[in-house]
Every structure is written in C-alpha cells, then in structure tokens.
Amino acid sequence: MDNIIVNADSMEHLKSLDDNIFDSCVTDPPYHLASIVKRFKNGPQAKYGKDGSFQRPSTGFMGEEWDGGDIAFQKEFWQQVYRVLKPKSVVLAFAATRNYHRMAVAIEDAGFEIFDMINWIYGTGFPKGKNLLKPGHEPIVMARKGVNKHLNIDECRIPYADENDRSGWHKTGSDGSKGYMGTDTFKIRKIGAEEIKERTKNGRWPANIIHDGLEDDWARYFYCAKASKKEKGDSGHPTVKPLELVKYLVRLITPKDGIVLDPFAGTGTTGEAAILEGRKYYLIEKTEKYLKDIKKRVGKPLLC
C-alpha cells in the first residue's frame, strides 16, 4: 500500500476498509474538552452572543467544534480501528487528563488490551480557569490487539550524555557480585522465558515517561518539548503535537516499512514522522481546512 491521505469522516471511512491492513496506530483524537457543543450548539443559549451563558463552550475548545463530540469515547469507533489493524499491532492515542478514562474504557471495550500508559510531561502551559491546576502532562493510551511481538526497544533507547552519566547505576546481585548497569555487566530479569538486559552500552531502556527538559535528572528519559510557533506555522490548529514526539512514537511501535494509521490526522504530523522514520502512513482527516497543512508536510495530493 502507498502513502495515502483521505478527507473523510474517520468512522465511516474505516468501515469501508478491509480487515488487518495496518501495522500500528498513532493518533491524537479530539479531547472533547467542550462536549457541551453537542448539547447547546443549536440551542437558544448559543445564540446569546458574547453575553450568552454558553457562548464560549458552544463554539468548542478554542473555537473548534470538532472537539465537542464524543467519537474518541465510542466503543464502536475503536472497534473499527481494531478490525483494520493487524493482529499484534499497538495503538498509541493521546488524551486529556480529566477524561482519559472515557477513551481508555472505550478502547478496552472494543477488544484491545491496555498494557501501559505513556506520560508526556511538560513545564509550559497555563491553567484554563482560576480554580484549576496548571496542566503538566498528557497521557497516551498504550493498547494492543492480542499480544504484540516486540516493541522496537533498541531503536528508542535513550543515549547517555557521557561516561559520567552512567555512574551510580550499580547493583548488587543475589550472588553478591557487583557491576555497573549500562556498561559490560548486566542485571538480568526474566520475563517468561526471555532474558532482558535492562541497561546496555547502547543507551537506557525506554520508559513510559517523556519529558520536556525540566531538570538534568530527566536526562534518563526521552526528551521532547511542545511544538514551537515555527513548527505550528500558520495552520491555526490548536493542538499540534511536536514532530520529534510523534517520530519517537511511530518508531517505537511500527515495524520498518510498516503502515501507521492516523484516523485524526490534524496537520499531518504522523505522516511526516512516518516518512522520516522509514514507515508508510494512512491519514484520515475530516476537517477540510487542515488538508493544506497535511499536503505541505508530506507533499502528497489527496486521495479523496
């Protein structure tokens, strides 16, 4: 299959696809932070202009009505994703902290097994209200269709800053032996019948935390800041994810030459990431105004 971009409703388009065709799914669904849109966008409250009680939420998160539905919370949608993914494939889906559970339950009810959650932690941002905490992380659901073969661990190891960065990672074994984790002596841990070397000369084992450089101690985790104004460009999309983050996620769960599905393509970050990581993409985006951003990122015309 070639790289493909489709302008369509993701639920309806997925229904038209064959079973078991994609190798992974990396996606950033609507967070549905303004789901009040569905209730009030056609009601009298939405017509009160600037003085209306529901004027702001009736327009959706940051004025985007696509955030106001509930597709990411629908079991039926994730059942379609489950159907088109190959057995042993993995899904990574971003969510908001306050309603992560709604999406996670829908994914699980669709047949996926949730086997972890990645936390993307950042220091920038601001509270959305005077009585709210400042957001400092976004959870990413990590689910699989059956038991996946292997994650691409070695492609995603965290490089050591220098030789001193490895200091202090020593362990005393059950036999009294000592060795430095990450050098030539390893702690061996059994998972089933396999032995996993937890520290190697090639870098640290990838963790389920991603950060944006808060402190030096965070250097043992993958680093990725939020998307800059330059990266966002003139797209106008309010939730653009940084390319380096999506590249890392695509690399982690998609086999070489595999096809990654993104049913909420936005500005096409997943497509660009797939190209740069030597993978193929299948992008679905319903909102027409973002198509020019996708084409700019991947340099490919629309399929339909």
KEKEZA-274350 format. One record per residue (C-alpha): residue in one letter; x, y, z. Coordinates in steps of 0.001 Angstrom, whole numbers, plus 524288, in hexadecimal, padded with zeros to 5 digits. Each point is the difference from the previous one (the first is absolute). Layout:
// KEKEZA-274350
+------+-------+-------+-------+
! code !     x !     y !     z !
+------+-------+-------+-------+
!    a !     X !     Y !     Z !
...
+------+-------+-------+-------+
END
This chain:
// KEKEZA-274350
+------+-------+-------+-------+
! code !     x !     y !     z !
+------+-------+-------+-------+
!    m ! 80000 ! 80000 ! 80000 !
!    d ! 804CC ! 80DB0 ! 7FCAB !
!    n ! 7FF77 ! 80BC2 ! 80905 !
!    i ! 7F1FD ! 804E6 ! 80028 !
!    i ! 7F8AE ! 80C1B ! 804A5 !
!    v ! 7F12E ! 7FF9A ! 800CB !
!    n ! 7F6B0 ! 80B4A ! 8028C !
!    a ! 7F499 ! 7F91B ! 80693 !
!    d ! 7F90F ! 7FCCE ! 80C9D !
!    s ! 808F3 ! 7F605 ! 80677 !
!    m ! 7F549 ! 7F71C ! 8050C !
!    e ! 7F96A ! 7FEF6 ! 7F2C8 !
!    h ! 80C9D ! 7FE87 ! 7F875 !
!    l ! 8055E ! 7F572 ! 808E9 !
!    k ! 7F3A8 ! 7F81E ! 7FD91 !
!    s ! 8038B ! 7FF91 ! 7F18F !
!    l ! 80D81 ! 7FA0F ! 80252 !
!    d ! 80422 ! 7F1C2 ! 8005A !
!    d ! 803BD ! 7F8E3 ! 80C6D !
!    n ! 80E00 ! 7FF00 ! 80503 !
!    i ! 80716 ! 809B0 ! 7F72E !
!    f ! 8073F ! 80966 ! 8090E !
!    d ! 80BED ! 7FD4D ! 8087D !
!    s ! 7FD99 ! 80A5B ! 80A6A !
!    c ! 7F7B3 ! 80BBA ! 803AE !
!    v ! 8058C ! 80CC5 ! 80530 !
!    t ! 7F58B ! 80A4B ! 8019C !
!    d ! 7FBE7 ! 80C41 ! 8073D !
!    p ! 7F11C ! 7FF51 ! 800DB !
!    p ! 7F788 ! 80B6C ! 8040C !
!    y ! 800E7 ! 8019D ! 80EC3 !
!    h ! 7F1A8 ! 803B5 ! 800DB !
!    l ! 802DA ! 80A8B ! 809F4 !
!    a ! 7F427 ! 80798 ! 7FB4F !
!    s ! 7F63F ! 7F511 ! 7FE0A !
!    i ! 7F585 ! 809C6 ! 8039B !
!    v ! 7FFF2 ! 80386 ! 7F180 !
!    k ! 7F802 ! 7F3F6 ! 7FCEA !
!    r ! 7F5AA ! 80475 ! 809B8 !
!    f ! 7FF8F ! 80E94 ! 7FD8B !
!    k ! 8054C ! 803A9 ! 7F29C !
!    n ! 7F23D ! 8008E ! 7FA4D !
!    g ! 7F904 ! 8043E ! 80C5E !
!    p ! 7FBD2 ! 80D99 ! 80466 !
!    q ! 80BB3 ! 80151 ! 8091A !
!    a ! 80949 ! 7FFDB ! 7F45A !
!    k ! 7F912 ! 80BA4 ! 7F9F0 !
!    y ! 80256 ! 80978 ! 80B0A !
!    g ! 80CBB ! 804EB ! 7FA54 !
!    k ! 80A94 ! 804CB ! 80937 !
!    d ! 7F66D ! 8011B ! 80B29 !
!    g ! 7FA91 ! 7F232 ! 7FEC3 !
!    s ! 80284 ! 7F693 ! 80B27 !
!    f ! 804A8 ! 7F590 ! 7F69A !
!    q ! 805B2 ! 8088A ! 7F54D !
!    r ! 80E0A ! 7FBC1 ! 80203 !
!    p ! 7FE3A ! 7F14D ! 80211 !
!    s ! 7F60C ! 7FF64 ! 7F504 !
!    t ! 80AE7 ! 80323 ! 7F65B !
!    g ! 808A4 ! 7F4B3 ! 8046C !
!    f ! 80DA7 ! 7FFC0 ! 805D0 !
!    m ! 8071D ! 80C1E ! 7FB12 !
!    g ! 7F4C5 ! 801FF ! 7F67D !
!    e ! 80157 ! 7F2AF ! 7F98C !
!    e ! 7F303 ! 7F8D3 ! 7FF75 !
!    w ! 80690 ! 7F309 ! 7FC71 !
!    d ! 80410 ! 7FF1F ! 80E3B !
!    g ! 7F201 ! 7FFFA ! 804B4 !
!    g ! 7FB57 ! 7F273 ! 7FC34 !
!    d ! 80339 ! 7F2F9 ! 80639 !
!    i ! 805E5 ! 7F775 ! 7F545 !
!    a ! 80C2A ! 7FCF1 ! 80815 !
!    f ! 7F711 ! 7FAA0 ! 80AAB !
!    q ! 7F859 ! 7F70E ! 7F6E6 !
!    k ! 802A1 ! 7F16F ! 800B7 !
!    e ! 7FABC ! 7FEC6 ! 7F226 !
!    f ! 80AA6 ! 808E7 ! 7FAB0 !
!    w ! 80AFC ! 7F86D ! 80683 !
!    q ! 7F9F5 ! 7F345 ! 7FB55 !
!    q ! 80258 ! 804D9 ! 7F230 !
!    v ! 80E17 ! 80360 ! 80364 !
!    y ! 8018C ! 7F283 ! 8060E !
!    r ! 7FAAF ! 7F984 ! 7F3C4 !
!    v ! 8091D ! 806DC ! 7F658 !
!    l ! 80C44 ! 7FDDE ! 80831 !
!    k ! 807FF ! 7F3AC ! 7FE43 !
!    p ! 80091 ! 7F679 ! 80B68 !
!    k ! 80AA2 ! 803AD ! 809E7 !
!    s ! 7FF67 ! 80E63 ! 7FBFD !
!    v ! 800DD ! 80AF7 ! 80A00 !
!    v ! 7F7E2 ! 80C6D ! 80172 !
!    l ! 8053D ! 80C8A ! 805FA !
!    a ! 7F551 ! 80A2F ! 80215 !
!    f ! 8015F ! 80D1C ! 806EC !
!    a ! 7F5B4 ! 80457 ! 809C4 !
!    a ! 7FCF8 ! 80AB0 ! 809C4 !
!    t ! 80272 ! 7FD3B ! 80E63 !
!    r ! 7F20E ! 802AA ! 80443 !
!    n ! 7F97D ! 7F682 ! 7F69B !
!    y ! 80ADB ! 7F668 ! 7FCBE !
!    h ! 7F7F0 ! 7F562 ! 80663 !
!    r ! 7F4B2 ! 801D2 ! 7F694 !
!    m ! 808A8 ! 7FD27 ! 7F447 !
!    a ! 807AB ! 7F52F ! 806BC !
!    v ! 7F380 ! 7F8B5 ! 80377 !
!    a ! 7FAE9 ! 8015F ! 7F219 !
!    i ! 80CC7 ! 7FA9E ! 7FA8B !
!    e ! 7FFD2 ! 7F4B3 ! 8098E !
!    d ! 7F1AD ! 7FCF3 ! 7FD72 !
!    a ! 80301 ! 7FFA4 ! 7F160 !
!    g ! 808D3 ! 7F441 ! 8023D !
!    f ! 80D69 ! 805F0 ! 80235 !
!    e ! 8085E ! 7FCBD ! 80BC2 !
!    i ! 80528 ! 80C19 ! 806D1 !
!    f ! 80DA7 ! 7FC5D ! 80458 !
!    d ! 805F1 ! 80D13 ! 803B2 !
!    m ! 7FE8B ! 80EBE ! 7FFC5 !
!    i ! 80A65 ! 80994 ! 7FB75 !
!    n ! 8006F ! 80D23 ! 806DB !
!    w ! 804EF ! 80BD0 ! 7F870 !
!    i ! 8041C ! 80999 ! 80A9E !
!    y ! 80285 ! 80E61 ! 7FD52 !
!    g ! 802A1 ! 80C53 ! 807A9 !
!    t ! 7F95A ! 809F1 ! 7F733 !
!    g ! 7F18B ! 802D7 ! 7FF4C !
!    f ! 7F5D6 ! 80752 ! 807E8 !
!    p ! 7F3BE ! 7FC81 ! 807B0 !
!    k ! 7F330 ! 800F5 ! 7F88D !
!    g ! 7F931 ! 80647 ! 80B94 !
!    k ! 802E0 ! 806F4 ! 80CD9 !
!    n ! 7FC0D ! 7F44B ! 80820 !
!    l ! 80747 ! 7F5C6 ! 7F7D2 !
!    l ! 80DAA ! 7FA59 ! 8009F !
!    k ! 809BD ! 802F4 ! 7F55B !
!    p ! 800A2 ! 7F47B ! 7F68B !
!    g ! 80D50 ! 7F97A ! 8007D !
!    h ! 7FE4B ! 7F358 ! 7F882 !
!    e ! 7F81E ! 7F8E5 ! 7F5CC !
!    p ! 7FD6E ! 7F156 ! 80108 !
!    i ! 8014F ! 7F716 ! 7F436 !
!    v ! 7F833 ! 7F35C ! 7FFEF !
!    m ! 80875 ! 7F45B ! 7FC55 !
!    a ! 7F7BF ! 7F487 ! 7FB78 !
!    r ! 8020D ! 7F40A ! 7F798 !
!    k ! 7F839 ! 7F6BB ! 7F773 !
!    g ! 803F1 ! 7F325 ! 80601 !
!    v ! 80DC0 ! 7FEA0 ! 8056B !
!    n ! 80986 ! 807D9 ! 7F7D9 !
!    k ! 80CA0 ! 7F9A4 ! 7FB7A !
!    h ! 80981 ! 80A58 ! 804B3 !
!    l ! 800E1 ! 80EAD ! 80135 !
!    n ! 80B56 ! 8060C ! 7F894 !
!    i ! 807AB ! 801E4 ! 80C95 !
!    d ! 80D99 ! 80124 ! 7FA30 !
!    e ! 7FBAA ! 80A96 ! 7F678 !
!    c ! 7FAD7 ! 80824 ! 80B53 !
!    r ! 80AB4 ! 7FEEB ! 80A41 !
!    i ! 8039A ! 80C8C ! 80719 !
!    p ! 80E2F ! 803CD ! 7FD3A !
!    y ! 80923 ! 80271 ! 80B6D !
!    a ! 804C0 ! 80DF4 ! 8011F !
!    d ! 80DDE ! 7FB2F ! 802A7 !
!    e ! 8075E ! 7F59F ! 807AF !
!    n ! 7FCE0 ! 806E6 ! 80CD3 !
!    d ! 7F19B ! 7FF19 ! 7FCDA !
!    r ! 800F4 ! 7F16E ! 80297 !
!    s ! 805BC ! 8016F ! 80D87 !
!    g ! 7F7EE ! 7FB78 ! 80B83 !
!    w ! 7F890 ! 7F5CE ! 7F866 !
!    h ! 80625 ! 7F4B3 ! 8073F !
!    k ! 7F8EF ! 7F481 ! 805F2 !
!    t ! 803B8 ! 7F51C ! 8092C !
!    g ! 7FB81 ! 7F309 ! 7FA8F !
!    s ! 7FA20 ! 7F4DD ! 807DE !
!    d ! 80D39 ! 7F952 ! 7FF7D !
!    g ! 806F7 ! 80BD7 ! 805B8 !
!    s ! 805FA ! 8042A ! 7F30B !
!    k ! 80026 ! 80E4B ! 7FC39 !
!    g ! 7FFD7 ! 80693 ! 7F2D9 !
!    y ! 7FC4A ! 80CE0 ! 7F9AA !
!    m ! 7F325 ! 80022 ! 7F8CB !
!    g ! 8025D ! 804A9 ! 7F233 !
!    t ! 80E0C ! 7FBA7 ! 7FECD !
!    d ! 80469 ! 7F1F3 ! 7FDE5 !
!    t ! 7F8FE ! 7FA00 ! 80B98 !
!    f ! 7F161 ! 7FE84 ! 7FFB0 !
!    k ! 7F4F9 ! 7FD70 ! 80926 !
!    i ! 7F826 ! 7F4FB ! 7FA00 !
!    r ! 7F15D ! 7FF9E ! 801F7 !
!    k ! 7F786 ! 7F4EE ! 7FB27 !
!    i ! 7F320 ! 802CC ! 7F92A !
!    g ! 7FA55 ! 7F30A ! 7FC1D !
!    a ! 80B02 ! 7F86C ! 7F9CC !
!    e ! 8073E ! 80C13 ! 7FB61 !
!    e ! 80B5F ! 806E2 ! 80658 !
!    i ! 80020 ! 80EB1 ! 7FE92 !
!    k ! 80C2D ! 80817 ! 801F1 !
!    e ! 7FAD6 ! 80C0A ! 806E1 !
!    r ! 80BB6 ! 808B4 ! 7FD98 !
!    t ! 8090F ! 7FF4F ! 7F44D !
!    k ! 80B24 ! 80765 ! 7F9DA !
!    n ! 7F661 ! 804C5 ! 7F5A6 !
!    g ! 7F7B1 ! 80828 ! 8092B !
!    r ! 7F5C5 ! 7FF69 ! 80A88 !
!    w ! 7F3D7 ! 7F7C8 ! 7FF05 !
!    p ! 7F47B ! 8085A ! 7FB1B !
!    a ! 7F696 ! 803CD ! 80AD3 !
!    n ! 7F183 ! 80335 ! 80053 !
!    i ! 8035D ! 80E2D ! 802E9 !
!    i ! 8037D ! 80A69 ! 7F5F8 !
!    h ! 80415 ! 80D83 ! 804B2 !
!    d ! 80347 ! 80D8D ! 7FB26 !
!    g ! 80CC5 ! 80275 ! 8073F !
!    l ! 7FBE3 ! 80453 ! 80D82 !
!    e ! 80C97 ! 7FC03 ! 806F1 !
!    d ! 80CD4 ! 7F939 ! 7FD04 !
!    d ! 7FB51 ! 7F3F5 ! 8072B !
!    w ! 7F5D1 ! 7FE2E ! 7F571 !
!    a ! 80AB9 ! 7FCCD ! 7F648 !
!    r ! 7FD7F ! 7F18B ! 8021B !
!    y ! 7F2DC ! 8017B ! 7F910 !
!    f ! 7FCA2 ! 803B6 ! 7F209 !
!    y ! 7FFB5 ! 80EC7 ! 7FE69 !
!    c ! 7F5FA ! 8074D ! 7F7D6 !
!    a ! 7FB29 ! 80DF1 ! 8019E !
!    k ! 7F2C7 ! 804D2 ! 7FB5C !
!    a ! 7FE8D ! 80412 ! 7F1D1 !
!    s ! 805E2 ! 80D6E ! 7FDD7 !
!    k ! 7F937 ! 80B29 ! 7F8E6 !
!    k ! 80917 ! 7FD7D ! 7F48F !
!    e ! 7FBF8 ! 7F1BC ! 7FF5D !
!    k ! 7F194 ! 8034F ! 80107 !
!    g ! 80198 ! 809BF ! 7F4FA !
!    d ! 7F37B ! 8066A ! 7FB62 !
!    s ! 7F7A3 ! 7F3E9 ! 80178 !
!    g ! 7F6FA ! 80588 ! 80A62 !
!    h ! 7FE88 ! 7F282 ! 805F7 !
!    p ! 7FFC9 ! 8017F ! 80EE8 !
!    t ! 805BD ! 7F2BA ! 803BC !
!    v ! 80B72 ! 7FD54 ! 7F6DA !
!    k ! 808E2 ! 7F58D ! 805C6 !
!    p ! 80ECB ! 80198 ! 7FE78 !
!    l ! 805FF ! 7F877 ! 7F4C7 !
!    e ! 80AE5 ! 7FA28 ! 8085C !
!    l ! 7F60C ! 7FA3F ! 80957 !
!    v ! 7F7EC ! 7F9CB ! 7F53F !
!    k ! 80C44 ! 7FAEC ! 7F93C !
!    y ! 803CC ! 7F93B ! 80C9F !
!    l ! 7F284 ! 7F9F4 ! 801A7 !
!    v ! 7FF72 ! 7FB6F ! 7F1D8 !
!    r ! 80D98 ! 7FA38 ! 8014F !
!    l ! 7FC81 ! 7F91C ! 80CAD !
!    i ! 7F464 ! 7F813 ! 7FB1E !
!    t ! 800B3 ! 7FF71 ! 7F11B !
!    p ! 80887 ! 7F5F4 ! 7F913 !
!    k ! 80928 ! 8047F ! 7F545 !
!    d ! 7F843 ! 80204 ! 7F369 !
!    g ! 7F36C ! 7FE40 ! 807E2 !
!    i ! 7F3E1 ! 80876 ! 7FE4C !
!    v ! 7FBBB ! 808E1 ! 80B12 !
!    l ! 7F1C6 ! 80442 ! 8009E !
!    d ! 7FBC9 ! 80D58 ! 804F6 !
!    p ! 7F12D ! 801CC ! 7FF73 !
!    f ! 80107 ! 80DE6 ! 8057F !
!    a ! 80B17 ! 80535 ! 7F7B7 !
!    g ! 7FEC9 ! 80E73 ! 80374 !
!    t ! 80B40 ! 806DE ! 7F93E !
!    g ! 80684 ! 7F339 ! 7FBF5 !
!    t ! 80AA0 ! 7FEA0 ! 80A4D !
!    t ! 7FEAA ! 7F129 ! 7FFF7 !
!    g ! 801DA ! 7FFC0 ! 7F144 !
!    e ! 80C6F ! 8080D ! 80078 !
!    a ! 80507 ! 7F7DC ! 80B5D !
!    a ! 7FD79 ! 7F372 ! 7F87D !
!    i ! 8079C ! 804EF ! 7F43F !
!    l ! 80B96 ! 803FE ! 80851 !
!    e ! 7FFE8 ! 7F2F1 ! 80727 !
!    g ! 7FF58 ! 7F7A8 ! 7F3BB !
!    r ! 7F1E4 ! 7FBF2 ! 801F5 !
!    k ! 7F3AB ! 801FC ! 7F7EC !
!    y ! 7F3E9 ! 80787 ! 8043C !
!    y ! 7F14B ! 7FFC0 ! 7FE4A !
!    l ! 7FA20 ! 80CF4 ! 8044A !
!    i ! 7F19C ! 8031A ! 801AA !
!    e ! 7FBD4 ! 80E05 ! 802C1 !
!    k ! 7F20A ! 804E6 ! 80001 !
!    t ! 8025D ! 80EB6 ! 80149 !
!    e ! 802BC ! 80566 ! 7F28A !
!    k ! 80778 ! 80C01 ! 8045E !
!    y ! 80B35 ! 7F7AD ! 80527 !
!    l ! 8024D ! 7F8E3 ! 7F329 !
!    k ! 8092E ! 80A5F ! 7FADD !
!    d ! 80865 ! 7FE33 ! 80C2C !
!    i ! 8007F ! 7F15E ! 7FDDB !
!    k ! 803ED ! 80191 ! 7F1CB !
!    k ! 80A62 ! 809C5 ! 803F6 !
!    r ! 805C1 ! 7F658 ! 809BE !
!    v ! 80000 ! 7F400 ! 7F756 !
!    g ! 7FFB8 ! 805E2 ! 7F25F !
!    k ! 7F565 ! 7F6D9 ! 7FB21 !
!    p ! 7F292 ! 802B6 ! 7FA01 !
!    l ! 7F350 ! 7FB0F ! 805D9 !
!    l ! 7FA5F ! 7F2DA ! 7FC82 !
!    c ! 7F218 ! 804AF ! 801D9 !
+------+-------+-------+-------+
END
